[in-house]
Amino acid sequence: MADDKSKIAQADRRTINVNEDYEIAYWTKALGCTKDELKKIVERVGVSLSAVRKHLGK
């Protein structure tokens, strides 16, 4: 069976991969930001979900 990329595995939820469209779609919805905002934040603070959330004030 092929991987279901519409759902991100629990282990993968600690980091954000802005090179994958399905992850961008998931994280922009989950974090309430745009694709461009997400990419800029990841560029600034790194791929750690906790760092991105902290930057967003969440």
Secondary structure, 3 states (H helix, E strand, C coil): CCCCCCCCCHHHHHECCCCCHHHHHHHHHHHCCCHHHHHHHHHHHCCEHHHHHHHHCC
